[in-house]
């Protein structure tokens, strides 16, 4: 099941789609994000998260692993086609 969850998470990420919330797929995604944030490169150079977190559960994951994010930039893109 873990391989299936990883494959589905990768598919969603490659297509720019949100990973379904809850369950093994979201857990696997969060594990990968934490693994990357704890890497030497991210600790040395910093990082930009795009599309993560997408829900309240994902928002808590970095802090649970003692990864504290101090600066946020929120960008809202207005959809001009739905006027």
Beta strands, then each sheet from edge to edge (+ up, - down):
end
